[in-house]
């Protein structure tokens, strides 16, 4: 009964996607509040140096064969700006660590004295691969946390919608991921 009702009332592509399992068109960002024209900023629209210098910096890491990390600045006002990223495929742990350090150095050059030391938060999921080796290669300790995926998505969606999260337009890989999250 529900199936036939859906067939009659839903647009064809929605019915085929939701009831027949056909991915006929891309629909429904996980982050429903994410709007590129609002939340993606060119470098000259990021906070000025005086605010960045008072910000707390954090790195979020996703390990695996496809390795990714982002650098975010959390301003004193509570807004988060993703200002740097790393995306590597098939590299070893030491190469991934070096890529993170290089990205931090380039992104924070001229903003802080010692870029790597300016990062206060190093965050990784406890189920990530090779995290002890990565800690050793980076010569630091991570903040270990097990994240509930749905709760994390919901929290981020609310913060994006409240105008508290922005992404630099130079973070190409992150933006491509944001565009494809379904």
Secondary structure, DSSP 8 states (H G I E B T S, - for coil): -HHHHHHHHS-HHHHHHHHS----S----SSTT--HHHHEE-GGGS--HHHHHTSEEEEEEE-SSEEEEEEEEE-TTS-EEEEEEEEEES--HHHHHHHHHHHHHHHHTTT-SSHHHHEEEEEEETT-TTHHHHHHHHTS--EEE---HHHHHHHHHHHHHTT-EEEETT-HHHHHHHHH--
